[in-house]
Amino acid sequence: MKKDKGITTFDELLDHEYGPIGTESRNEYEEKAQMFIVSEMLKEARKEAKMTQGELAEKAGTKKSYISKIENGRGNIQLSTLIRIFEKGLNRKVGLTFL
């Protein structure tokens, strides 16, 4: 991170490091941040359910490698598959918020 005086908020830091909201670099950062959040939520929910990736995959009707890919923040996730993993595999409800 570059040294810059005058940055006092996290939003200012994001603007400085990745550009203002709506720019390509900021959009890329936001997408990666959201993917990280989803991956951590899935990992935590699976561990709370005391399931292995393989057990979750079987219950949700997908592959262990796909669960691993999501938990490691890689790949492209289809919303329908993500909902199925949480709802069928972990018996959790999924809610979406659009800002």
Secondary structure as the mmCIF struct_conf table of DSSP 4:
data_model
#
loop_
_struct_conf.conf_type_id
_struct_conf.id
_struct_conf.beg_label_comp_id
_struct_conf.beg_label_asym_id
_struct_conf.beg_label_seq_id
_struct_conf.end_label_comp_id
_struct_conf.end_label_asym_id
_struct_conf.end_label_seq_id
TURN_TY1_P TURN_TY1_P1 LYS A 5 GLY A 6
BEND BEND1 THR A 9 THR A 9
HELX_RH_AL_P HELX_RH_AL_P1 PHE A 10 TYR A 18
BEND BEND2 PRO A 20 PRO A 20
TURN_TY1_P TURN_TY1_P2 ILE A 21 GLY A 22
BEND BEND3 THR A 23 THR A 23
HELX_RH_AL_P HELX_RH_AL_P2 GLU A 24 GLU A 48
TURN_TY1_P TURN_TY1_P3 ALA A 49 LYS A 50
HELX_RH_AL_P HELX_RH_AL_P3 GLN A 53 ALA A 60
TURN_TY1_P TURN_TY1_P4 GLY A 61 GLY A 61
BEND BEND4 THR A 62 THR A 62
HELX_RH_AL_P HELX_RH_AL_P4 LYS A 64 GLU A 71
TURN_TY1_P TURN_TY1_P5 ASN A 72 GLY A 73
BEND BEND5 GLY A 75 GLY A 75
HELX_RH_AL_P HELX_RH_AL_P5 LEU A 79 ARG A 84
HELX_RH_PI_P HELX_RH_PI_P1 ILE A 85 GLY A 89
HELX_RH_AL_P HELX_RH_AL_P6 LEU A 90 LEU A 90
#
